[in-house]
Amino acid sequence: MKTPFFLQINPGASATDSLAAATASEETISIWQLIIDGGWYIMIPLGILSVIAIYIFAERWMAITKASKEDKDFMNRIKDYVSDGKLDAARSLCATSGTPIARMLDKGIARIGKPMDDVSASIENVGKLEVYSWERLSV
């Protein structure tokens, strides 16, 4: 049976000699030295692409945050205006809000009094246009 490598003993070397040899071979290298040693033809394009990726991430984050802003009383005010028959006030509130939800509600409010299928189809169409505009911006 063969002895495992960790149990083999070298009679000529002490434990402190092997430990000193292991620590002597460690070397620290700075980031800049790694970049230089990695080659400019690899590292410069990677750096540029990293900056572009961070820019795209930050821009999308801000756009999504802006689109997802929500006025807590918006739906309550719309409901009150529609219940009171003030459709013009409800539409002007939707126009001033400027969010995708407000644009969809504005289209639905404009179709009040027509068959429910027409109302839901117009809201769906505006929703599809909103999704398309967001997809177009991300490309």
Secondary structure by P-SEA (a helix, b strand, c coil): ccccccccccccccaaaaaaaaaaabbbbcaaaaaaaaccccaaaaaaaaaaaaaaaaaaaaaaaaaaccccaaaaaaaaaaaacaaaaaaaaaaaaccaaaaaaaaaaaaccccaaaaaaaaaaaaaaaaaaaaaaac
